[in-house]
Amino acid sequence: MFLKTLDSKGAIIINKEHQYMMEVLVEGTRVMQMAKLFRGRDIPFDVIVSDTSGCGGTRRIRSPLANRLRCPITLFADRSLDWRDFYPLQVVYTFLNDLEKAFPSTCTVSVIGRSVEGRDIKMLKISNSDANNTGIWLDGATHAREWISTAVVTYIADYLARNFDTLSVNYTSKDWYFVPVVNPDGYQHSHTSDRMWRKNRAVYGNVISGVDLNRNFGYFWGRGGMEHSSGDPSHLNYRGPEPFSEPETTAIKDIILYSGTPFKIFLSFHACSEAISFPWCHTADPCPDYVNLLEGGTAMAKAIFETTGRMYKVGNFKDIMYYASGTSIDWSYGTARIPFSYLVELRSKQDRFTLPREEIIICCKEILNGVKALVEFSDKKKCLNCSVIPKKLRN
Ligand SMILES: [Zn+2]
């Protein structure tokens, strides 16, 4: 194999080998050259630049080159996403690019921002480019360890892209926006170093404390007590120093407010409480669209139940979860005025964040049917708090 040849010639040192990925060490000055070589051969990779302690592995390799090799690079097996396993960031991004190549008339991949550590935040848009379309937003991995959310978002994207020509107008009259990994640094960190990492990788107080991105949005940011969010960087729910202090939340804000698409549905996928929740998160008061949101959530839950027998709870966030302020759905509903805003907590209550890989596809299928039911429901409903009407009020 190509990499073994490079290793035998001393150009790289293969440091670790796993089923789908390999870590190699490359001399710092040759990283760019190697990256070009990997790109030329379509080998997905990620340069691990943030953590030089990863070079500690070189000491274990008895090679005259070892002392000069400083930069670890993770390479990923050339295997497409198949929802039989969880995949690292670069495999997810390669999947998006491949979908765009396969369906260029409907799929467009763009970079909507860069993370704290400089990774791309990639978005896939699926659309027939009709100017009358309304928008649907789906995002995953706001919280790094909730890997199933990325699987679900990519699965739905794949389904839509492959079946676009035969789908009913309910689905094709929409601009679909997919951001499978809102928090690429945290997601990568959860795959390589700390499986239970939740926040992004921002530095506050001279350490990588991370910000809870679902407390960093600008609507009612920092309001309420300790249960709503925390001002302490070491806390799991640290809200950051100010609203939208983080590039990851800012990227979402900008694309939603300035894309020109009137969004009607906003779905943010999390794990693991098996619940379909809607605004508000910061107060127990009902929002203006409470009845619509309850009915839409119930339509989703019914479709999920009919697919797999799984029962997802439905209710406003505070009632079925807890208080939280600065969340994305309070912002998408309250500021961006997206009437059908939901935070969906995926499987599973039993296994929490480490969902067995055998359950990935079944979870994706039940949620796909849930989303389809919501789309059909929302098409029949007029909303009280809709972005289609007060577009000028948004700034
Ligand atoms: Zn979460």
Residues whose N, C-alpha, C, O or C-beta is under 5 A from the ligand:
A	BS01	ZN	H143 E146 H270 A271
